[in-house]
Amino acid sequence: MTKPRYLTKSRFKLATECPTKLFYTGKKQYPDNKLGDPFLASLADGGFQVGELAKSYYPDGHDITSLDYEESIQQTNELLKQENVVIFEPAIRFGNLFVRVDILVKQGNEYKLIEVKAKSYSSSKDKDFLNRTGKLDSKWKPYIYDVAFQKYVLKQAIPGVAVSSYLMVVDKDTLCPVDGLNQKFKLTRDERNRRGVSVSNSLTASDLSVKILKTVNTDKAVQIAYETELQSGMPVEGFISNIEVLAEQYAKGEKIRPVIGSRCKRCEFKCTEAEEAKGFKSGFKECWTEQLRWNSSDFDEPTVLEISNFRGSDRCIENGKFKLKELTPEDIKYEDSNTPALTLKKRQWLQIKKVQENDSSVYFDIDSMRNEMESWTYPLHFVDFETCAVAIPFYKGMSPYEGIAFQFSHHILHHNGRVEHAGQFLSSQVGEFPNFYFIRELKAQLQKDKGTIFRYSNHENAYLNTLYQQLKLSGELDKDELCDFIKSITKSSNNSKNNWLGNRNMVDQWELVKKYYYDPATRGSNSIKAVLPAILNSSQFLQEKYVKPIYGAKDLPSLNFENKAWIKFDENGKVIDPYKSLPKMFSEASEHDIELLSESDELNNGGLALTAYARLQFTEMSDYERKELERGLLMYCELDTLAMVMIQEAWREMINE
């Protein structure tokens, strides 16, 4: 029997990103570059507990658990015969449209449709999800689309009823009423790897006395979506018209003609050369081939989608320019500047020019970097933080999504070139709020000398500012001393009431990369995950040093490795990415999912680590599993700071050549 092809809310969301994706989704021959493991996905998004907390607000609610379309619809219709009822995950169908509403409240002829989202909301900032011009706020637009789609299906399926719609979101302005609330919702999975949440028997009325989830009406925003959204870039004009057309096209299995543009950069339907060799297909390549009549060799050439931090790719594509070799300075609005540092435009043009001239050499501004280095004080310290922000707080009085700093690694580079992994911190104890232990240990390790401290991106500075604010509101006896330390190594954030610039303010190595260093092998990325393999392949010094099993030996101490050789070469003579030599953090996870979690860059910080931390906090596991996961976390974080050291060593060698 053929499985029905319904346009669901997840498929509708996919289609609003790009209608052509409907043709690729769910087909095994088109690899989908999203997390395949629903259990890991639930950990990675950090909000799996929110849905179950929302249900706790409705103790008399009925859960529709069947995954079968017909059975779930039948169970829903039976419950809807009641005059007043609350249903979780009710199945609603109209024609080729099918939705499962998170929470449906029926009171006579009135229906409340509630979509639960683990997204933070502030009534003073977000209000009714509209911007100052009365249009949908861009950050809320996907969520309003979701609700609008469901509301349309519900009103069509049950005509004549009054439907009001809501988003239930995490209220940033409400403080948690009790200690340990987040530990009362544990993530589980069954033998079919389906996600579930186990709610503790100890959950009480006092736990729910103050609701940290807020229900906000979306009727106005939904009506604006119906009237003004999805007017272009879709099969037809208009929100509701597109729902109907998309449902029809998906039911027939017909591909909607692709429109290529900047959104293609985020396409998840791509595959590697190895996957293509196994017979898999790239949806991305199919779209570009259909539109441009490209052959396989065209895809070997860099495109405008690869330009670093470039917002003009749609303009270039509209002008018929798709490859970097076709661009002129005018296409990127390049303006020369007299500053020695690479501006964004100078860096973008450098990237393009090296492609056009087939120049694979590394750009390095030796004079500027030498001037920077002369201002540093040895020994040099390199730190990397692993952090997360959970929706349901650890302790009474905390707000949702308060920052949690659970791990750091610390390397030292001495003036004579000696390297040591000098320290680390990891808090994995269940239910423990680690921030103040974290900052005390960081202070103890960094206050031994006056050496310059390095971070990679603004993440560490931002989190230390968060800890500063938490300390100010705390009753910690040493809070003034800890706050003074934080101020000494940071600069104040833009929204801080007090302004400061520490005398040991951390140097951002990421900014140094952007200003003075460019390797074409990074293909425009400034992420340390891209810079490290590139510099290992270009630096003979690093290759000769780290090809030996010296890391974790007497002269190069490590807290987690013994006699480790970081340099290994593949069959093409290229250095293998050191991160690929680390043990798998999740033994049961696919290489695909591990790769996706590891790809998180400095701006959205450490998907693999925060997923591991969430697993330590919110799942049941054996002592052995816990120790192995902790061991993996320590290794990954140590390599993050070692990567910073390696970059610094290579630069120092290049300057002294």
C-alpha positions as CSV (number, residue, x, y, z in Angstrom):
1,M,0.0,0.0,0.0
2,T,1.4,3.4,-1.0
3,K,2.0,5.7,1.9
4,P,0.0,8.9,1.6
5,R,2.0,12.0,0.7
6,Y,0.8,14.7,3.0
7,L,2.1,18.2,3.2
8,T,3.0,18.4,6.9
9,K,4.2,21.4,8.9
10,S,7.8,20.3,8.7
11,R,7.5,19.9,4.9
12,F,5.8,23.2,4.5
13,K,8.6,24.9,6.5
14,L,11.1,23.2,4.2
15,A,9.2,24.5,1.1
16,T,9.2,28.1,2.4
17,E,13.0,27.9,2.5
18,C,13.0,26.5,-1.1
19,P,10.0,24.8,-2.8
20,T,12.3,22.5,-4.8
21,K,13.4,20.8,-1.6
22,L,10.0,19.1,-1.4
23,F,11.1,16.9,-4.3
24,Y,14.3,15.8,-2.5
25,T,13.1,15.3,1.0
26,G,12.6,11.8,2.3
27,K,14.3,10.2,-0.7
28,K,17.3,8.0,0.2
29,Q,19.2,8.8,-3.0
30,Y,19.4,12.4,-1.9
31,P,21.5,12.6,1.4
32,D,20.0,15.1,3.8
33,N,22.7,17.0,5.7
34,K,20.7,17.4,8.9
35,L,21.1,15.3,12.0
36,G,19.8,11.9,11.3
37,D,19.7,10.7,14.9
38,P,16.5,12.1,16.5
39,F,18.0,11.5,20.0
40,L,21.1,13.5,19.3
41,A,19.0,16.2,17.5
42,S,16.9,16.6,20.7
43,L,20.1,17.0,22.8
44,A,21.7,19.4,20.3
45,D,18.7,21.8,20.1
46,G,18.7,22.1,23.9
47,G,14.9,22.4,24.2
48,F,13.6,18.9,24.3
49,Q,12.3,19.4,27.9
50,V,10.1,22.4,26.9
51,G,7.4,20.4,25.2
52,E,6.9,18.1,28.2
53,L,6.9,21.1,30.6
54,A,4.2,22.7,28.4
55,K,2.1,19.5,28.8
56,S,2.5,19.7,32.6
57,Y,0.5,22.9,32.5
58,Y,-2.5,20.8,31.3
59,P,-2.7,17.8,33.7
60,D,-6.0,16.6,32.2
61,G,-4.6,16.6,28.6
62,H,-4.9,13.5,26.4
63,D,-1.8,12.3,24.4
64,I,-2.1,11.0,20.9
65,T,0.9,8.7,20.7
66,S,0.1,6.6,17.5
67,L,2.4,7.4,14.6
68,D,0.0,5.9,12.1
69,Y,-1.9,8.6,10.1
70,E,-5.3,6.9,10.1
71,E,-5.2,5.7,13.7
72,S,-4.0,9.0,15.1
73,I,-6.8,10.8,13.1
74,Q,-9.4,8.4,14.5
75,Q,-8.2,8.8,18.1
76,T,-8.3,12.6,17.7
77,N,-11.8,12.7,16.2
78,E,-13.0,10.5,19.1
79,L,-11.7,12.9,21.7
80,L,-13.0,16.0,19.8
81,K,-16.6,14.6,20.4
82,Q,-16.2,15.9,24.0
83,E,-17.5,19.4,24.7
84,N,-14.3,20.5,26.5
85,V,-11.0,18.7,26.0
86,V,-7.2,19.2,25.8
87,I,-5.3,17.1,23.3
88,F,-1.5,16.8,22.9
89,E,-0.4,16.0,19.3
90,P,-3.9,15.7,17.8
91,A,-3.8,14.7,14.1
92,I,-5.7,17.0,11.8
93,R,-6.2,16.3,8.1
94,F,-7.7,18.2,5.3
95,G,-7.2,16.9,1.8
96,N,-3.4,16.5,1.2
97,L,-2.6,18.5,4.3
98,F,-1.8,16.9,7.7
99,V,-0.7,18.5,11.0
100,R,-0.1,17.4,14.5
101,V,-0.8,20.4,16.8
102,D,1.4,20.6,19.9
103,I,-1.6,21.4,22.2
104,L,-5.2,21.8,21.1
105,V,-7.7,23.2,23.7
106,K,-11.4,22.8,22.8
107,Q,-14.0,24.7,24.7
108,G,-17.3,24.2,23.0
109,N,-17.1,25.8,19.6
110,E,-13.8,27.6,20.4
111,Y,-10.4,26.1,19.6
112,K,-7.1,27.2,20.9
113,L,-4.2,26.1,18.8
114,I,-0.9,26.2,20.7
115,E,2.5,25.7,19.1
116,V,5.3,25.1,21.6
117,K,8.7,26.4,20.8
118,A,11.9,26.3,22.9
119,K,12.7,29.9,21.8
120,S,13.3,32.7,24.3
121,Y,10.8,35.5,24.3
122,S,10.7,38.9,26.0
123,S,7.4,40.8,26.1
124,S,9.2,44.1,26.1
125,K,11.3,43.3,23.0
126,D,9.2,40.8,21.0
127,K,5.7,41.9,21.9
128,D,3.3,40.6,19.1
129,F,6.1,39.3,16.8
130,L,6.0,42.4,14.6
131,N,8.7,44.9,13.8
132,R,8.4,48.7,13.9
133,T,6.9,48.8,10.4
134,G,4.2,46.4,11.3
135,K,5.6,43.5,9.3
136,L,6.6,40.1,10.7
137,D,9.8,40.2,12.7
138,S,12.4,38.2,10.7
139,K,13.5,36.2,13.7
140,W,9.9,35.1,14.4
141,K,8.8,34.6,10.8
142,P,9.4,30.8,10.5
143,Y,7.5,30.3,13.7
144,I,4.5,32.4,12.6
145,Y,4.5,30.5,9.3
146,D,4.3,27.3,11.2
147,V,1.3,28.5,13.2
148,A,-0.4,30.0,10.2
149,F,-0.1,26.7,8.3
150,Q,-1.6,24.8,11.2
151,K,-4.4,27.3,11.7
152,Y,-5.4,27.1,8.0
153,V,-5.5,23.3,8.1
154,L,-7.6,23.2,11.3
155,K,-10.1,25.7,10.0
156,Q,-10.5,23.8,6.8
157,A,-10.8,20.5,8.5
158,I,-13.4,21.7,11.1
159,P,-15.3,24.5,9.4
160,G,-17.5,26.8,11.3
161,V,-15.4,26.8,14.5
162,A,-13.6,29.8,16.1
163,V,-9.8,29.2,16.0
164,S,-7.3,31.4,17.9
165,S,-3.6,30.6,17.6
166,Y,-0.7,30.9,20.0
167,L,3.0,30.4,20.5
168,M,4.0,29.0,23.8
169,V,7.6,30.2,24.2
170,V,10.3,30.5,26.9
171,D,9.7,33.7,28.9
172,K,13.1,35.3,29.5
173,D,11.5,37.8,31.9
174,T,10.3,35.1,34.4
175,L,12.5,33.6,37.0
176,C,12.5,29.9,37.9
177,P,10.4,29.3,41.0
178,V,12.3,26.3,42.4
179,D,15.7,24.5,42.4
180,G,16.3,21.5,40.2
181,L,13.3,21.9,37.8
182,N,15.4,21.0,34.7
183,Q,16.3,17.7,36.2
184,K,12.7,16.6,36.4
185,F,12.6,16.1,32.6
186,K,14.9,13.4,31.3
187,L,15.4,12.4,27.7
188,T,14.9,8.8,26.8
189,R,14.8,6.7,23.7
190,D,13.1,3.4,22.9
191,E,14.3,0.4,20.9
192,R,13.3,2.2,17.7
193,N,15.4,5.2,18.6
194,R,12.4,7.4,19.1
195,R,12.8,10.3,21.4
196,G,10.8,10.5,24.6
197,V,10.8,12.5,27.8
198,S,10.5,10.9,31.3
199,V,8.8,13.3,33.8
200,S,9.9,12.8,37.4
201,N,7.3,11.7,39.9
202,S,8.6,14.5,42.1
203,L,7.2,17.2,39.9
204,T,4.9,19.2,42.1
205,A,2.4,22.1,41.9
206,S,5.0,24.4,43.4
207,D,7.3,23.6,40.5
208,L,4.7,24.9,38.1
209,S,3.4,27.7,40.3
210,V,5.3,30.3,38.2
211,K,5.1,29.5,34.5
212,I,8.4,30.0,32.7
213,L,6.6,29.3,29.4
214,K,4.4,32.1,28.2
215,T,1.4,31.7,25.8
216,V,1.3,34.6,23.3
217,N,-1.5,35.2,20.9
218,T,-0.5,35.1,17.2
219,D,-3.8,35.9,15.5
220,K,-2.6,39.3,14.3
221,A,0.8,38.1,13.1
222,V,-0.9,35.1,11.3
223,Q,-3.3,37.4,9.5
224,I,-0.4,39.6,8.3
225,A,1.3,36.4,7.1
226,Y,-1.8,35.4,5.1
227,E,-2.0,38.9,3.6
228,T,1.6,39.8,2.9
229,E,4.0,36.8,3.0
230,L,5.2,34.3,0.3
231,Q,4.5,36.8,-2.5
232,S,7.7,35.9,-4.4
233,G,10.2,33.1,-4.8
234,M,7.4,30.6,-4.5
235,P,5.3,28.7,-7.1
236,V,2.4,31.2,-6.8
237,E,1.7,34.5,-5.0
238,G,0.1,34.4,-1.6
239,F,0.4,32.4,1.6
240,I,-2.7,30.3,1.3
241,S,-2.4,29.8,-2.4
242,N,1.0,28.4,-1.9
243,I,-0.2,26.0,0.8
244,E,-2.6,24.5,-1.7
245,V,-0.2,24.4,-4.7
246,L,2.6,22.9,-2.6
247,A,0.3,20.2,-1.2
248,E,-0.8,19.3,-4.7
249,Q,2.8,19.2,-6.1
250,Y,4.0,17.1,-3.2
251,A,1.2,14.7,-3.5
252,K,2.0,14.1,-7.1
253,G,5.7,13.9,-6.5
254,E,6.5,16.6,-9.0
255,K,9.5,18.8,-8.8
256,I,9.0,22.5,-8.5
257,R,11.3,24.4,-10.9
258,P,14.4,25.6,-8.9
259,V,15.3,29.2,-8.5
260,I,19.0,29.4,-7.6
261,G,20.4,32.1,-5.2
262,S,22.1,32.8,-2.0
263,R,19.8,30.4,-0.1
264,C,21.5,27.5,-2.0
265,K,24.5,27.9,0.3
266,R,22.4,26.5,3.1
267,C,21.0,23.6,1.1
268,E,21.1,20.4,3.0
269,F,20.7,18.2,-0.1
270,K,24.4,18.1,-0.9
271,C,26.7,15.1,-1.0
272,T,30.4,14.4,-1.0
273,E,32.3,13.0,-3.9
274,A,32.6,9.7,-2.0
275,E,28.8,9.6,-1.7
276,E,28.3,10.4,-5.4
277,A,30.7,7.5,-6.2
278,K,28.3,5.2,-4.3
279,G,25.4,6.4,-6.4
280,F,23.9,9.1,-4.2
281,K,22.7,12.3,-5.8
282,S,23.1,16.0,-4.9
283,G,19.9,18.0,-5.0
284,F,22.0,21.2,-5.0
285,K,23.9,20.1,-8.1
286,E,20.7,19.0,-9.9
287,C,19.2,22.5,-9.3
288,W,22.2,24.3,-10.6
289,T,22.6,22.0,-13.6
290,E,18.9,22.5,-14.6
291,Q,19.3,26.2,-14.4
292,L,22.8,26.7,-15.8
293,R,23.4,23.6,-17.9
294,W,26.6,23.0,-15.9
295,N,28.6,19.8,-16.2
296,S,30.5,18.1,-13.3
297,S,33.7,20.1,-13.9
298,D,31.8,23.4,-13.3
299,F,31.2,22.4,-9.7
300,D,35.0,22.1,-9.1
301,E,35.3,25.8,-9.5
302,P,34.6,28.1,-6.5
303,T,31.3,30.0,-6.8
304,V,30.0,33.3,-5.4
305,L,28.4,31.3,-2.5
306,E,31.9,30.8,-1.1
307,I,32.9,34.4,-0.7
308,S,33.5,35.1,3.0
309,N,30.7,37.0,4.8
310,F,29.3,38.2,1.4
311,R,25.7,39.5,1.1
312,G,25.8,40.3,-2.6
313,S,25.6,36.8,-4.1
314,D,22.0,37.2,-5.2
315,R,23.0,40.3,-7.1
316,C,25.9,38.6,-8.8
317,I,23.7,35.6,-9.7
318,E,21.0,37.9,-11.1
319,N,23.7,39.5,-13.3
320,G,24.7,36.1,-14.6
321,K,27.9,35.8,-12.6
322,F,28.2,32.5,-10.7
323,K,31.9,31.7,-10.4
324,L,34.6,33.7,-8.7
325,K,36.7,33.8,-11.9
326,E,33.9,35.9,-13.5
327,L,33.9,38.7,-10.9
328,T,35.3,42.2,-11.0
329,P,36.0,44.5,-8.1
330,E,32.7,46.3,-8.9
331,D,30.7,43.1,-8.4
332,I,31.5,43.0,-4.7
333,K,31.6,46.8,-4.4
334,Y,35.3,46.6,-3.5
335,E,36.9,49.8,-2.1
336,D,40.6,50.0,-1.5
337,S,41.8,51.2,1.9
338,N,45.0,52.6,3.3
339,T,44.9,50.4,6.4
340,P,47.5,47.6,6.5
341,A,45.0,45.2,7.9
342,L,42.6,43.3,5.6
343,T,39.2,44.9,5.7
344,L,36.2,42.7,4.8
345,K,36.2,43.9,1.2
346,K,40.0,43.5,0.8
347,R,39.8,40.0,2.2
348,Q,36.9,39.1,-0.2
349,W,38.8,40.5,-3.2
350,L,41.9,38.7,-2.1
351,Q,40.0,35.4,-2.0
352,I,38.6,36.1,-5.5
353,K,41.9,37.3,-7.0
354,K,43.8,34.2,-5.8
355,V,41.2,32.0,-7.5
356,Q,41.4,34.0,-10.7
357,E,45.2,33.8,-10.7
358,N,45.3,30.2,-9.7
359,D,47.4,31.3,-6.7
360,S,47.4,28.8,-3.8
361,S,50.0,30.7,-1.8
362,V,49.3,31.9,1.7
363,Y,48.9,35.6,2.4
364,F,50.5,36.7,5.6
365,D,51.1,40.3,6.6
366,I,54.4,39.7,8.4
367,D,55.1,43.3,9.4
368,S,51.7,43.9,10.9
369,M,51.8,40.6,12.8
370,R,55.3,41.3,14.1
371,N,54.0,44.6,15.5
372,E,51.2,42.8,17.2
373,M,53.5,40.2,18.7
374,E,55.8,42.9,20.1
375,S,53.0,44.0,22.4
376,W,52.5,40.6,23.9
377,T,53.9,39.4,27.2
378,Y,55.2,35.8,27.6
379,P,54.2,33.2,28.5
380,L,51.2,33.3,26.2
381,H,48.0,31.7,27.4
382,F,45.3,30.1,25.1
383,V,41.9,29.4,26.5
384,D,38.7,27.9,25.0
385,F,35.3,27.6,26.7
386,E,32.6,25.1,26.2
387,T,29.2,26.5,27.1
388,C,25.5,26.1,26.7
389,A,22.2,27.7,27.7
390,V,19.3,25.5,28.8
391,A,15.7,26.6,28.6
392,I,14.8,25.3,32.1
393,P,17.1,26.8,34.7
394,F,19.2,24.9,37.2
395,Y,18.3,27.0,40.3
396,K,15.5,29.1,41.8
397,G,15.9,32.7,40.7
398,M,17.6,32.0,37.4
399,S,16.1,33.1,34.1
400,P,15.7,30.7,31.2
401,Y,18.7,30.4,28.9
402,E,21.1,31.9,31.3
403,G,24.6,31.0,30.1
404,I,26.3,28.0,31.6
405,A,30.1,27.6,31.3
406,F,30.9,24.0,32.0
407,Q,34.4,23.4,30.5
408,F,37.6,25.1,29.5
409,S,41.0,24.1,28.3
410,H,44.2,26.1,28.9
411,H,47.5,25.9,27.0
412,I,50.7,27.9,27.5
413,L,53.4,28.8,25.0
414,H,56.6,30.0,26.5
415,H,59.1,32.4,25.0
416,N,61.6,29.6,24.3
417,G,58.9,27.7,22.3
418,R,58.0,25.2,25.0
419,V,54.3,24.2,24.9
420,E,52.3,22.7,27.8
421,H,48.7,21.9,28.4
422,A,48.6,23.7,31.7
423,G,45.1,23.1,32.9
424,Q,41.5,22.3,32.3
425,F,38.1,22.3,33.9
426,L,35.0,20.2,33.4
427,S,31.8,20.1,35.4
428,S,29.6,17.2,34.6
429,Q,27.9,16.6,37.9
430,V,24.2,16.2,37.3
431,G,22.2,19.3,38.3
432,E,25.2,21.4,39.3
433,F,25.4,25.1,38.3
434,P,29.1,25.2,37.4
435,N,29.7,28.9,36.6
436,F,31.3,30.1,39.8
437,Y,33.5,27.0,40.1
438,F,34.5,27.6,36.5
439,I,35.6,31.2,37.1
440,R,37.5,30.4,40.3
441,E,39.5,27.7,38.5
442,L,40.1,30.0,35.5
443,K,41.4,32.7,37.8
444,A,43.7,30.3,39.7
445,Q,45.3,29.2,36.4
446,L,45.7,32.6,34.8
447,Q,46.8,34.7,37.8
448,K,50.2,33.1,38.1
449,D,51.8,35.5,35.8
450,K,51.0,38.6,33.6
451,G,51.2,36.7,30.3
452,T,49.0,37.7,27.3
453,I,45.8,35.6,27.0
454,F,44.2,34.5,23.7
455,R,40.7,33.5,22.7
456,Y,39.3,32.6,19.3
457,S,36.3,34.8,18.6
458,N,34.2,36.9,21.0
459,H,32.6,33.9,22.6
460,E,34.8,33.8,25.7
461,N,34.6,37.5,26.3
462,A,30.8,37.4,26.0
463,Y,30.5,34.5,28.5
464,L,32.8,36.1,31.0
465,N,30.5,39.2,30.8
466,T,27.6,36.9,31.6
467,L,29.4,35.4,34.6
468,Y,30.2,38.9,35.8
469,Q,26.5,39.8,35.8
470,Q,25.6,36.5,37.6
471,L,28.2,37.1,40.2
472,K,27.0,40.6,40.9
473,L,23.5,39.2,41.7
474,S,24.9,36.3,43.7
475,G,25.7,35.9,47.4
476,E,29.1,34.5,46.7
477,L,31.6,35.7,49.4
478,D,34.4,36.2,46.9
479,K,32.2,37.8,44.1
480,D,34.0,41.2,44.2
481,E,37.4,39.5,43.8
482,L,36.1,37.3,40.9
483,C,34.4,40.3,39.2
484,D,37.7,42.2,39.4
485,F,39.5,39.3,37.7
486,I,36.9,39.1,35.0
487,K,37.2,42.8,34.3
488,S,41.0,42.5,34.1
489,I,40.9,40.0,31.2
490,T,37.9,41.2,29.2
491,K,36.2,44.3,27.8
492,S,32.6,45.2,28.6
493,S,29.9,44.1,26.3
494,N,27.9,46.6,24.3
495,N,24.8,46.3,26.6
496,S,26.8,46.6,29.8
497,K,25.9,49.4,32.2
498,N,29.5,49.7,33.2
499,N,32.3,50.2,30.6
500,W,35.7,48.7,31.1
501,L,38.8,47.5,29.2
502,G,41.0,45.1,31.2
503,N,44.7,45.5,31.4
504,R,45.0,41.9,30.3
505,N,42.1,42.0,27.9
506,M,42.2,38.8,25.9
507,V,43.6,39.0,22.3
508,D,41.2,37.6,19.7
509,Q,43.2,35.2,17.5
510,W,40.2,35.0,15.2
511,E,40.5,38.8,14.5
512,L,44.2,38.3,13.8
513,V,43.4,35.7,11.2
514,K,40.9,38.0,9.6
515,K,43.3,40.9,9.5
516,Y,46.6,39.4,8.6
517,Y,46.3,35.8,7.3
518,Y,44.5,34.1,4.4
519,D,45.0,30.6,3.1
520,P,43.1,29.7,-0.1
521,A,42.7,26.2,1.3
522,T,40.2,27.5,3.9
523,R,37.9,28.6,1.0
524,G,37.0,31.7,2.8
525,S,36.2,30.3,6.2
526,N,37.8,31.8,9.3
527,S,36.7,29.0,11.6
528,I,39.5,27.3,13.5
529,K,38.2,24.0,12.1
530,A,39.1,25.3,8.7
531,V,42.3,27.2,9.6
532,L,43.9,24.4,11.5
533,P,44.0,21.8,8.6
534,A,45.1,24.5,6.2
535,I,48.0,25.8,8.3
536,L,49.1,22.2,9.1
537,N,49.4,21.6,5.3
538,S,51.3,24.8,4.6
539,S,53.7,24.8,7.6
540,Q,56.7,22.6,7.3
541,F,57.7,23.5,10.8
542,L,54.4,22.1,12.3
543,Q,54.7,19.0,10.2
544,E,58.2,18.2,11.3
545,K,57.4,18.9,14.9
546,Y,54.1,17.1,15.3
547,V,54.7,14.1,13.1
548,K,56.7,12.8,16.0
549,P,54.9,11.1,19.0
550,I,56.0,13.9,21.3
551,Y,52.7,15.4,22.4
552,G,51.9,14.1,25.9
553,A,55.6,13.2,26.6
554,K,57.9,14.8,29.2
555,D,58.9,17.8,27.2
556,L,55.4,18.6,25.9
557,P,53.0,17.7,28.7
558,S,49.3,17.0,28.1
559,L,46.6,16.2,30.6
560,N,44.7,13.8,28.2
561,F,47.2,12.4,25.7
562,E,50.3,10.3,25.8
563,N,53.0,10.2,23.0
564,K,50.6,11.5,20.4
565,A,51.6,12.3,16.9
566,W,49.2,14.8,15.4
567,I,50.5,14.8,11.9
568,K,49.4,11.9,9.6
569,F,49.1,12.1,5.9
570,D,46.4,10.7,3.6
571,E,47.0,8.9,0.3
572,N,47.3,12.2,-1.5
573,G,50.0,13.5,0.9
574,K,47.7,15.9,2.7
575,V,47.7,16.3,6.4
576,I,44.6,14.6,7.9
577,D,42.5,16.9,10.1
578,P,43.6,16.2,13.7
579,Y,40.0,16.3,14.9
580,K,39.3,13.1,12.9
581,S,41.9,11.2,15.0
582,L,39.9,11.8,18.2
583,P,37.7,9.0,19.6
584,K,34.0,9.2,18.7
585,M,32.1,11.2,21.3
586,F,29.0,9.1,20.6
587,S,29.9,5.5,19.7
588,E,26.4,4.7,18.2
589,A,26.3,7.9,16.1
590,S,27.0,7.9,12.4
591,E,30.0,9.6,10.9
592,H,27.6,11.9,9.2
593,D,26.0,13.1,12.4
594,I,29.3,13.5,14.2
595,E,30.6,15.6,11.3
596,L,27.6,17.9,11.5
597,L,27.9,18.4,15.2
598,S,31.6,19.1,14.8
599,E,31.1,21.7,12.1
600,S,29.7,24.3,14.5
601,D,31.9,27.3,14.3
602,E,33.0,29.9,16.8
603,L,29.8,31.9,16.3
604,N,27.4,29.2,17.3
605,N,30.0,27.5,19.4
606,G,30.6,23.8,19.8
607,G,27.6,21.7,18.9
608,L,29.4,18.4,19.7
609,A,30.4,19.6,23.2
610,L,27.1,21.0,24.2
611,T,25.3,17.9,23.0
612,A,27.6,15.7,25.1
613,Y,27.0,18.0,28.1
614,A,23.3,17.7,27.6
615,R,23.6,14.0,27.5
616,L,25.5,14.0,30.8
617,Q,22.9,16.1,32.4
618,F,19.6,14.9,31.0
619,T,19.9,11.1,30.3
620,E,20.5,8.0,32.3
621,M,23.9,6.3,31.6
622,S,26.3,3.9,33.3
623,D,29.4,5.1,35.1
624,Y,31.5,3.7,32.3
625,E,29.6,5.6,29.6
626,R,29.8,8.8,31.7
627,K,33.6,8.5,32.1
628,E,34.1,7.8,28.4
629,L,32.0,10.9,27.5
630,E,33.9,13.0,29.9
631,R,37.2,11.7,28.5
632,G,36.0,12.7,25.0
633,L,35.0,16.2,26.1
634,L,38.4,16.8,27.6
635,M,40.2,15.6,24.5
636,Y,38.2,17.7,22.1
637,C,38.5,20.9,24.2
638,E,42.3,20.3,24.6
639,L,42.7,20.1,20.9
640,D,40.8,23.4,20.5
641,T,43.5,25.2,22.5
642,L,46.3,23.2,21.0
643,A,45.0,24.3,17.6
644,M,45.4,28.0,18.7
645,V,49.0,27.2,19.8
646,M,49.8,25.5,16.5
647,I,48.6,28.6,14.6
648,Q,50.7,30.8,16.8
649,E,53.8,28.6,16.4
650,A,53.4,28.6,12.6
651,W,53.1,32.4,12.5
652,R,56.1,32.9,14.7
653,E,58.2,30.6,12.5
654,M,57.0,32.5,9.4
655,I,58.1,35.8,10.9
656,N,61.5,34.5,11.9
657,E,62.3,32.8,8.5
